C-alpha cells in the first residue's frame, strides 16, 4: 500500500512539474482539463472528460490514491496505463489541486 501511495505521489508530482502547478486565478478548470487531456492524446467528448475528471476528484476525496483511480479509469474506459495516469494528473491539476502533493488536503 505504501508503495502505491509513493507511486501515486510521484505521478501527481510529475503532473505538477509538467503542467506548471495550480491553475491561475483566470483559469477555467473544465476547459483546462479538456485542453490538457486533448494535448495528452485522450480522445472523448468534452462533457465526458469533465464528468470523468470530477469522478477522479471524488474518488481521491473518498480516500483512493492516484494509482487506484488510474486502474479504475483503465477498467471503465479504453485508456492504457500511460493515458490513465496522465488523465489523473490532468484532473487533479485542473479540477482539484488541493489533492496535489503539498496541496491543502495532501501536505508533503
C-alpha positions in Angstrom: 0.0 0.0 0.0 2.8 2.4 0.9 4.4 1.7 -2.5 1.2 2.6 -4.3 1.0 5.9 -2.4 4.5 6.7 -3.3 3.9 5.9 -6.9 0.7 8.0 -6.9 2.5 10.9 -5.3 5.2 10.6 -7.9 2.7 10.6 -10.7 0.9 13.6 -9.3 4.2 15.4 -8.6 5.3 14.8 -12.2 2.0 16.4 -13.3 2.7 19.4 -11.2 6.0 19.8 -12.9 4.7 19.1 -16.3 1.7 21.4 -16.1 3.1 24.2 -14.0 1.3 23.7 -10.8 -2.1 25.1 -9.7 -4.2 26.9 -12.2 -4.1 30.7 -12.3 -6.9 32.9 -11.0 -8.2 33.3 -14.5 -8.3 29.6 -15.3 -11.4 27.8 -16.3 -10.8 24.3 -14.8 -13.2 22.3 -17.0 -11.8 23.9 -20.2 -8.3 23.5 -18.9 -8.9 19.8 -18.2 -10.3 19.3 -21.7 -7.3 21.1 -23.2 -4.8 19.0 -21.1 -6.5 15.7 -21.9 -6.6 16.5 -25.6 -2.9 17.6 -25.5 -2.2 14.2 -23.9 -3.9 12.3 -26.7 -7.1 11.4 -24.8 -10.0 11.5 -27.2 -13.5 11.8 -25.8 -16.3 14.4 -25.8 -15.7 17.5 -23.6 -18.6 16.5 -21.4 -17.3 13.0 -20.8 -13.8 14.4 -20.0 -15.2 16.8 -17.4 -17.5 14.2 -15.9 -14.6 11.7 -15.6 -12.4 14.4 -14.1 -15.0 15.2 -11.5 -15.2 11.5 -10.7 -11.4 11.4 -10.3 -11.6 14.2 -7.7 -14.5 12.5 -5.9 -12.6 9.2 -5.7 -9.4 10.8 -4.4 -11.5 12.8 -1.9 -13.1 9.4 -0.9 -9.7 8.0 0.0 -8.4 6.4 -3.2 -4.9 7.2 -4.4 -3.9 8.2 -7.9 -2.8 4.7 -8.9 -6.1 3.2 -7.7 -8.1 5.8 -9.7 -6.0 5.2 -12.8 -6.7 1.5 -12.5 -10.5 2.2 -12.5 -10.1 4.5 -15.4 -8.4 1.8 -17.4 -11.2 -0.7 -16.5 -14.0 1.7 -17.4 -12.5 3.4 -20.5 -10.4 2.4 -23.4 -7.2 4.0 -22.0 -3.9 2.4 -21.4 -1.8 2.9 -18.2 0.1 5.9 -19.6 -3.0 7.7 -20.6 -4.9 6.8 -17.5 -2.1 8.2 -15.4 -2.0 11.3 -17.4 -5.7 11.8 -17.1 -5.5 11.5 -13.3 -2.7 14.1 -13.3 -4.7 16.4 -15.6 -7.9 16.1 -13.5 -6.1 16.7 -10.2 -4.1 19.6 -11.6 -7.1 21.4 -13.1 -10.1 20.4 -11.1 -8.9 19.6 -7.6 -5.4 21.0 -7.0 -5.9 20.6 -3.2 -5.0 16.9 -3.8 -1.7 17.6 -5.4 1.4 16.8 -3.3 1.8 19.8 -1.0 -1.8 20.9 -1.6 -4.2 21.8 1.1 -5.6 18.3 1.5 -2.3 16.5 0.8 0.6 18.1 2.6 4.0 16.7 1.9 
